């Protein structure tokens, strides 16, 4: 093959020399011409380089002009201090209610079941978790009415991979009162079913423990008011469990709103979209369809019921408590709470003047009381805006969380997309000049980079829709629950107020109870600000 | 063996135009990824269906492998693009390029019943532009234009000299 090639080369040389003989060119000319031919790609590459430079320049100046036009050029993102570890006093934590959420919270604190660690090792998510900042805490107390959950909690708390904390024994408490009475517990995390949140939060505060309370805040108005009062009178650090706003994009969204990029916001739409049995709180079966463990012997049913009306032991109620009004407020307590928190942290709307809810049980026709389709309208005449919530458990069609301003709208998920309004006043000039497009999102914020990207292609627009489960700090994937716990712990140490403090928790609690009451009573309910009462 | 001096002038021009066009495209695909530090093949691999979907899934689930794949893609495309345009190591560039583009095709082939969430570029059934580019690249390797119109000229001419020297000895 090689030889053949060489032969043909030789032939070619002969041909070329005979050709040059004919045109009376010297061999030097021939070789110069051949060399020139060899560089045939150079002008092509040159043209590509030239066009490339032009494109880079164009993209850069367009991006700069858009950013300037939107007033985002002066935006500053704070540099997170995440990962700067320092030696700190150990905080001893007790966890009340050790179900699925408590396992996630434990992972956020730095404790994980050995089985779960193996699972994560196999799907390559263990490394991220191991790199999580050491929060310098120990879990020293577990309280659960179900033996199996409590034992799992003990295993997790004892699986200590950070050696400095190994000297603390872990204890199981059979009632939460016992745990609160123990002076060897500094702080408690309450992750029980919702009907226990209020009174446990109150008792924990009274016992002088710092409180991390999972949403929703309280199941009744009386408990909510009492919780607010005792926390305000205490010196404890209270944090409501809302990890969502710890995400880097939320801090960017706040900047965007503060910089008035959107103009006057008069409508905010929030949604929940789920379409699975699990999502509709049918959780008493495992992956294989077998009933999950638990019976009257292993579950302290009286304690589980707490202050709610007596019903005979029911595994359905134990696992699927969200279906009943006695224990929860359904989509309002489980899902809307996150939406409200997200909105309230960004625009601080507070307590609505009125709420009107409607919905029904339209798909999951089991023994539930809770609606599977629910829509609430929250009016804020003082703030001149309406907050809407629409939740559905029988369709997973993705509807975003959208802030609608006169000049632009912002869709906020795990990513931010801004679409300029075609009738905007602020950007009128930019729209007229063609710099700003209004037909599709023109800016997206990528949490990975902490910088602004102009959305340029269809596929990039598509990617902007998709998000991440974690947030990214300095190029590292970090669990947002971990960040929320970290904020709580550092506020305890530094005697500061965390983001989901009792004030915002109270506002959220009232808004949720109003929405729930409106659904139950099938009427618009109002907030009496003077008497601090729902009417 | 077909060689460049056997082509007619229009044939030669066509082959050069094809070579420069594909080279341009491949090179810019590479450069645009170099310029976008956030680019990752993960989004593309996530879409994968068919015989390579298992491999794609494995790559995504493994951050270190993904990083290697990303690096190889970016600089592979740049190197192949340069090779095609400059006619430098042209045959390996065209063959490896054809193989690489064919892998892209196999990752998301427009087969009946395969549905992708990414917007597709035109209407495709089994054959799409990616497949055509892979085939065209292979064709370029079969109809080389690099020994005269490429930096490979220097490689071959030095070989030639060696060959001629050998003959005179």
Interface residues (C-beta under 8 A of the other chain):
Chain A: X1 X4 X5 X6 X8 X9 X10 X11 X12 X13 X15 X16 X34 X35 X37 X38 X39 X40 X41 X42 X44 X45 X48 X52 X56 X123 X124 X127 X446 X448 X449 X453 X458 X459 X462 X463 X466
Chain B: X1 X3 X4 X5 X16 X20 X23 X24 X27 X28 X31 X35 X37 X38 X43 X61 X62 X63 X82 X85 X86 X87 X88 X117 X118 X119 X147 X148 X149 X150 X151 X152 X153 X154 X156 X157 X159 X160 X163 X164
